[in-house]
Amino acid sequence: MAAKVHYYQATGRANAIRLALAAANIPFEDVSPTPPPSDEVKAAWRELGGNTTTNVPMLEMPDGKVFTQSQAVLRAIGRMGHLLPKDDDGLYLTDKLLQDADDIRSESYKSLITWGAPQELADAFIETILPLHLGNLERQLKQSKGGFFLGESLTLADVACYDAVVCFGANRVGPTALDAFPELKAWKGRVEANEGIKKYLASEECAGLMSFDPES
């Protein structure tokens, strides 16, 4: 049986979860309601996840165990899929990079024209805010002793940062988004070469999700 990712039919805050499952070779399927989700669907989410507030994205494992809150879900997958370092310094850096990635997501959401943001805010994100955050990640990648943020192997930190850099950043700019950040551009290729991630990115399931673009 496969795990189930409960979310909308969109990349959004579930995308890093999907990528982490793919990298960890944990089979999964998307469970997405017809938009917008009905009151019955929301009630079912609350019953399954247990939170009286937000439950999606939510991960339901084949044994019935349920994980909620996107960052907690990511860390759970990291433990299940051996995508986390074992040393204290590596664990701190992972937590720090996950927060760096979430900072990009938050800034991106605030500037979405399709969500009602003014053009000036969208322009500020593309021209000033995103380059600032990309530069910060480029700086940290240069400090690594390998091709990934924590060394020679892909970890949860790479998955989270890839989602933020690409799905919430570069996809909103276009093909030249990472030209000024050569380390990140090369690292993006290495992440996409991971067999699990490569297979997922080429899948019909991934292609069928709504995602951000320069019109967003």
BAPAVEX-949084 format. One record per residue (C-alpha): chain; x, y, z; residue in three letters; residue number from 1. Coordinates in nm, 3 decimals, m for minus. Layout:
REM BAPAVEX-949084
PT  chain       xx       yy       zz  res    n
PT      A        X        Y        Z  ala  NUM
...
***
This chain:
REM BAPAVEX-949084
PT  chain       xx       yy       zz  res    n
PT      A    0.000    0.000    0.000  met    1
PT      A    0.106    0.357   m0.063  ala    2
PT      A    0.109    0.655    0.168  ala    3
PT      A   m0.148    0.926    0.100  lys    4
PT      A   m0.079    1.297    0.071  val    5
PT      A   m0.394    1.493    0.148  his    6
PT      A   m0.385    1.838   m0.011  tyr    7
PT      A   m0.521    2.045   m0.296  tyr    8
PT      A   m0.430    1.953   m0.654  gln    9
PT      A   m0.143    2.200   m0.644  ala   10
PT      A    0.224    2.215   m0.556  thr   11
PT      A    0.197    2.459   m0.264  gly   12
PT      A    0.303    2.351    0.083  arg   13
PT      A    0.267    1.982   m0.002  ala   14
PT      A    0.528    1.987   m0.275  asn   15
PT      A    0.832    1.952   m0.049  ala   16
PT      A    0.653    1.660    0.118  ile   17
PT      A    0.601    1.489   m0.217  arg   18
PT      A    0.964    1.548   m0.316  leu   19
PT      A    1.089    1.412    0.018  ala   20
PT      A    0.876    1.098   m0.021  leu   21
PT      A    1.015    1.055   m0.373  ala   22
PT      A    1.375    1.099   m0.255  ala   23
PT      A    1.314    0.850    0.025  ala   24
PT      A    1.157    0.601   m0.219  asn   25
PT      A    0.836    0.589   m0.016  ile   26
PT      A    0.543    0.517   m0.251  pro   27
PT      A    0.259    0.767   m0.223  phe   28
PT      A   m0.052    0.893   m0.393  glu   29
PT      A   m0.225    1.230   m0.387  asp   30
PT      A   m0.573    1.257   m0.237  val   31
PT      A   m0.713    1.587   m0.361  ser   32
PT      A   m1.073    1.712   m0.347  pro   33
PT      A   m1.247    1.888   m0.631  thr   34
PT      A   m1.179    2.258   m0.565  pro   35
PT      A   m1.291    2.432   m0.362  pro   36
PT      A   m1.303    2.171   m0.080  pro   37
PT      A   m1.650    2.129    0.060  ser   38
PT      A   m1.743    2.157    0.426  asp   39
PT      A   m1.769    1.777    0.430  glu   40
PT      A   m1.413    1.742    0.301  val   41
PT      A   m1.283    1.989    0.559  lys   42
PT      A   m1.467    1.799    0.832  ala   43
PT      A   m1.308    1.475    0.712  ala   44
PT      A   m0.965    1.641    0.723  trp   45
PT      A   m1.029    1.753    1.081  arg   46
PT      A   m1.142    1.406    1.182  glu   47
PT      A   m0.841    1.241    1.023  leu   48
PT      A   m0.577    1.492    1.128  gly   49
PT      A   m0.718    1.580    1.466  gly   50
PT      A   m0.638    1.952    1.450  asn   51
PT      A   m0.926    2.195    1.491  thr   52
PT      A   m0.728    2.441    1.277  thr   53
PT      A   m0.526    2.341    0.970  thr   54
PT      A   m0.466    1.976    0.881  asn   55
PT      A   m0.341    1.987    0.522  val   56
PT      A   m0.095    1.911    0.389  pro   57
PT      A   m0.139    1.584    0.576  met   58
PT      A    0.042    1.254    0.535  leu   59
PT      A   m0.143    0.929    0.600  glu   60
PT      A    0.078    0.620    0.620  met   61
PT      A   m0.038    0.269    0.520  pro   62
PT      A   m0.048    0.165    0.888  asp   63
PT      A   m0.298    0.443    0.961  gly   64
PT      A   m0.056    0.681    1.130  lys   65
PT      A   m0.123    1.044    1.034  val   66
PT      A    0.120    1.337    1.030  phe   67
PT      A    0.016    1.703    1.007  thr   68
PT      A    0.189    2.045    0.989  gln   69
PT      A    0.414    2.064    0.683  ser   70
PT      A    0.747    2.115    0.862  gln   71
PT      A    0.676    1.833    1.109  ala   72
PT      A    0.571    1.607    0.821  val   73
PT      A    0.895    1.683    0.640  leu   74
PT      A    1.103    1.591    0.943  arg   75
PT      A    0.905    1.271    0.992  ala   76
PT      A    0.980    1.170    0.632  ile   77
PT      A    1.342    1.264    0.689  gly   78
PT      A    1.359    1.018    0.978  arg   79
PT      A    1.172    0.744    0.792  met   80
PT      A    1.374    0.786    0.476  gly   81
PT      A    1.717    0.839    0.634  his   82
PT      A    1.742    1.188    0.489  leu   83
PT      A    1.860    1.348    0.813  leu   84
PT      A    2.215    1.377    0.948  pro   85
PT      A    2.299    1.216    1.282  lys   86
PT      A    2.527    1.481    1.431  asp   87
PT      A    2.408    1.785    1.626  asp   88
PT      A    2.571    2.037    1.392  asp   89
PT      A    2.409    1.874    1.090  gly   90
PT      A    2.070    1.863    1.258  leu   91
PT      A    2.094    2.231    1.348  tyr   92
PT      A    2.193    2.322    0.993  leu   93
PT      A    1.900    2.117    0.863  thr   94
PT      A    1.656    2.304    1.086  asp   95
PT      A    1.812    2.634    0.983  lys   96
PT      A    1.789    2.557    0.611  leu   97
PT      A    1.431    2.437    0.644  leu   98
PT      A    1.348    2.774    0.796  gln   99
PT      A    1.542    2.956    0.523  asp  100
PT      A    1.332    2.768    0.269  ala  101
PT      A    1.009    2.851    0.448  asp  102
PT      A    1.105    3.219    0.454  asp  103
PT      A    1.112    3.210    0.072  ile  104
PT      A    0.773    3.040    0.061  arg  105
PT      A    0.619    3.296    0.294  ser  106
PT      A    0.755    3.590    0.093  glu  107
PT      A    0.639    3.430   m0.230  ser  108
PT      A    0.287    3.374   m0.103  tyr  109
PT      A    0.260    3.736    0.012  lys  110
PT      A    0.347    3.862   m0.337  ser  111
PT      A    0.120    3.647   m0.555  leu  112
PT      A   m0.084    3.861   m0.792  ile  113
PT      A   m0.326    3.573   m0.836  thr  114
PT      A   m0.387    3.588   m0.462  trp  115
PT      A   m0.457    3.961   m0.467  gly  116
PT      A   m0.112    4.112   m0.412  ala  117
PT      A   m0.042    4.443   m0.591  pro  118
PT      A    0.198    4.445   m0.885  gln  119
PT      A    0.448    4.651   m0.683  glu  120
PT      A    0.477    4.375   m0.423  leu  121
PT      A    0.522    4.108   m0.690  ala  122
PT      A    0.792    4.317   m0.857  asp  123
PT      A    0.969    4.371   m0.524  ala  124
PT      A    0.973    3.996   m0.464  phe  125
PT      A    1.121    3.919   m0.806  ile  126
PT      A    1.370    4.206   m0.817  glu  127
PT      A    1.484    4.238   m0.455  thr  128
PT      A    1.351    3.987   m0.204  ile  129
PT      A    1.407    3.665   m0.397  leu  130
PT      A    1.766    3.753   m0.504  pro  131
PT      A    1.845    3.834   m0.140  leu  132
PT      A    1.727    3.491   m0.026  his  133
PT      A    1.890    3.309   m0.317  leu  134
PT      A    2.217    3.482   m0.236  gly  135
PT      A    2.191    3.363    0.123  asn  136
PT      A    2.146    3.003    0.008  leu  137
PT      A    2.427    3.038   m0.246  glu  138
PT      A    2.653    3.155    0.039  arg  139
PT      A    2.572    2.849    0.248  gln  140
PT      A    2.609    2.610   m0.044  leu  141
PT      A    2.960    2.745   m0.107  lys  142
PT      A    3.049    2.663    0.254  gln  143
PT      A    2.957    2.298    0.206  ser  144
PT      A    3.232    2.043    0.153  lys  145
PT      A    3.029    1.860   m0.111  gly  146
PT      A    2.776    1.911   m0.385  gly  147
PT      A    2.482    1.942   m0.147  phe  148
PT      A    2.409    2.162    0.152  phe  149
PT      A    2.532    1.908    0.406  leu  150
PT      A    2.806    1.740    0.209  gly  151
PT      A    2.823    1.477   m0.062  glu  152
PT      A    2.473    1.334   m0.027  ser  153
PT      A    2.123    1.472   m0.077  leu  154
PT      A    1.940    1.533    0.251  thr  155
PT      A    1.611    1.677    0.366  leu  156
PT      A    1.767    2.024    0.365  ala  157
PT      A    1.828    1.996   m0.010  asp  158
PT      A    1.471    1.881   m0.074  val  159
PT      A    1.319    2.170    0.122  ala  160
PT      A    1.547    2.429   m0.035  cys  161
PT      A    1.489    2.289   m0.384  tyr  162
PT      A    1.115    2.327   m0.342  asp  163
PT      A    1.151    2.686   m0.223  ala  164
PT      A    1.414    2.789   m0.479  val  165
PT      A    1.241    2.633   m0.778  val  166
PT      A    0.868    2.610   m0.711  cys  167
PT      A    0.829    2.931   m0.513  phe  168
PT      A    1.112    3.127   m0.672  gly  169
PT      A    1.264    3.039   m1.007  ala  170
PT      A    0.935    2.922   m1.160  asn  171
PT      A    0.795    3.269   m1.099  arg  172
PT      A    1.089    3.433   m1.279  val  173
PT      A    1.162    3.211   m1.577  gly  174
PT      A    1.461    3.027   m1.728  pro  175
PT      A    1.720    3.289   m1.629  thr  176
PT      A    1.624    3.297   m1.260  ala  177
PT      A    1.940    3.127   m1.135  leu  178
PT      A    2.191    3.268   m1.384  asp  179
PT      A    2.336    3.500   m1.119  ala  180
PT      A    2.370    3.209   m0.876  phe  181
PT      A    2.590    2.947   m1.045  pro  182
PT      A    2.634    2.729   m0.736  glu  183
PT      A    2.257    2.702   m0.689  leu  184
PT      A    2.206    2.641   m1.060  lys  185
PT      A    2.450    2.347   m1.057  ala  186
PT      A    2.305    2.217   m0.730  trp  187
PT      A    1.953    2.224   m0.881  lys  188
PT      A    2.072    1.985   m1.149  gly  189
PT      A    2.221    1.751   m0.890  arg  190
PT      A    1.897    1.742   m0.692  val  191
PT      A    1.697    1.669   m1.007  glu  192
PT      A    1.937    1.383   m1.086  ala  193
PT      A    1.832    1.196   m0.772  asn  194
PT      A    1.656    0.886   m0.905  glu  195
PT      A    1.344    0.918   m0.693  gly  196
PT      A    1.304    1.289   m0.756  ile  197
PT      A    1.382    1.251   m1.126  lys  198
PT      A    1.111    0.987   m1.161  lys  199
PT      A    0.856    1.195   m0.973  tyr  200
PT      A    0.925    1.516   m1.168  leu  201
PT      A    0.867    1.323   m1.491  ala  202
PT      A    0.541    1.170   m1.370  ser  203
PT      A    0.190    1.252   m1.485  glu  204
PT      A    0.096    1.312   m1.122  glu  205
PT      A    0.351    1.592   m1.092  cys  206
PT      A    0.261    1.740   m1.429  ala  207
PT      A   m0.106    1.755   m1.332  gly  208
PT      A   m0.054    1.981   m1.031  leu  209
PT      A   m0.122    2.353   m1.043  met  210
PT      A    0.204    2.543   m0.996  ser  211
PT      A    0.336    2.898   m0.988  phe  212
PT      A    0.469    3.069   m1.301  asp  213
PT      A    0.568    3.420   m1.414  pro  214
PT      A    0.199    3.512   m1.434  glu  215
PT      A    0.148    3.432   m1.067  ser  216
***
